[in-house]
Amino acid sequence: MLCGKGDLKSQILTAAFSFLMPGSFSSLVVKGDVLDDYLRTDGVWILTRNKQFYETNNEIECAEKCEAERNFNCRAFLFTRKKLQCLTLAENTKTTLTFSSTDSVLYEKRIYLLQCKRGIGKDYRGTEAKTWRGIPCQKWAEKTPHNPKYGLIYICLHVVLNLLQASPTSCA
């Protein structure tokens, strides 16, 4: 899908001309499928208390429900093929138990499966509880030294408070 200003016809013309004159059309953005941000696992069910049920026609609609979830931080969703049922989940395979289920497909947001931090503190979604130098990270449930805004996972203190001189994107 092409995203940008103007109608579809002008977007197609812009894309076509960008091959003839590279560098002139840098504002054109091509966005992939919403499922590209998820890791798919067939035949798996995860146990979680914090979930929301929806009826959807396909996995893409279910992913859109997960992205729009406001009751909790949606880390994954389950889609059942027979019932066309969608469950948005606050947990993933790193944080809860898994079970075998032939009818379900589990989609987990890739960003929550990272072992190593990525980016800077405000967009961190990894699972590490210490920095690469061993400094403990602030838990999301704690309100000090700052009030976190992104969910119940860990954020590293050295990223937020700039305690280390090392790059905040380096990993152990």
N, C-alpha and C positions, 0 to 999 in steps of 0.2 A: 504494500500500500504506500502510495506517495503522500507525503504530508508537506504542506506548505501553503503559500498564498495562491489564490486563484482557483479556477475550476479544474476539473480533471483534464480537459483538452489542453489547457495552457501548461499543466504539469507535465503531460506527455511530451509536448513540444520542447519544454525546458530540458527534460531528460535527454531527448534526442539531440538537441543542439549542444549539450554539455560534452558529448563525445567528440563533436567537431571542434569545439573551442574549450579545452580543459582549463580549469581554474576560473572561468568566468561565472560559473553557476554553483558556487560553494554553499549557497544557502539552501539548496535542495537536500532534503533529508529522506532517506529510505528506512522505514521501520519494519522490523520482522514480525513474526507471529507472536502473540502474547504467550504462547506455550514455550517459546525459546528460553524464557527465564526460569523454567521449571525442569527438574529432573524427574522423568517418568519411571515408575516401577509397577509392573503388572503383578496382580495377585497378592497384594499386601494391604493389610488393614492396620491402622495404629489406634491405640487406646488413648483417649483424651476426654477430659470433662468439658473443656471449653471448645464448643463446636456450634455450628449453625447449619440447619438443614434447608436446602432449596431444591426445587424441581427445575431441571434444565434439560435441554435437548442434546447437548454435546459438551465435550471437555472445554472448548473455548468459552462457552457461556459460563461454565463453572469457574474458570480462571478469572473471568471478569468479575464474578461475585466475590472471589477471594481478594482481588485488587480493591474492590469497593467496600470491603468489610469494615464496619465502624465499631463493632462491639468488642473486638480484640485485635491484636496484631496477627494477621493471617500468615502463617508460615508454610502451610500446605493445604491441599484439598484432596478429597477422595471422590471419585466418580464411579457410580455403579452402572454398568451397561444395561442390565435387565430392567431396573426400576427407573432409569434415567434420573437418579438422585445424586445430588451434590452436597457434600459436607465440607464446609470451610473449617479449618483447624488451627488452633493456636500452638500446636505441638508439631514436631517432625520426628524422624527416626533417631535423631541424636538426643532427643529429650524424653522419649517415652518408649513403651513396649510395642513390638510389631507382631502381627498374627497373619497367618495365611488365609486368603480369601479369593476364591477363583473368579468372582464376579467384579471385583473392584480394581481400580487403577489409582495408584497414589502419585500425586504430583507435588514435589517439594520445591520451594523457592531455592534456587541455587545459592543465593547470597547468604542464606541462613545455614548452609552446609559447610561454609568455609571454616577451615581450622585456623587460618592466619588472618590477621586484620587486613582490611583493604580500604584504601582511602584515608580519610581523617576521622576523628572521633564522631562527628555529627552523622556520618553515614555508616558507621561500623556495624556489622551484623555477624561477626565471627563468633566462635565458641571458646576462644582462649581466655583464661582468667588471669594471666600474667603477661607482662611485656617480655620481650626477648631477653631483657636484662634481669628478669625475675621480680620486677615491681608489681605488686598486686593491683588488679583492676577494680574499679568501683562497680558494684552490682547495681542493676537497674532499679531494684526495689529500694535502694538507699537514696536518701535525699541530700546527703552531703558528700563531697564538697560542692556539688551542684545538683540541680534537679533534672534528671534525665527525661527526655521526651519521646524516646523511640521504642519502648517495649521492655520486656523483662529478660534482657540478656545483658552481657557484660560490656562495659566500655572502659578503655584503658585510661588511667589517670594521667599518664605522661602525655597522651595526645591532647586531652582537654586542658591541662594546666601547663603544658610545655615544660615539664620537669626535666626532660632529657634533651640533649642536643642532637641526638640521632634523628634520622628521617622518620616521620610518623608512619611511613608506608613500608618500613623494613620489617622483615619477619625472621624469627629464629629458625 
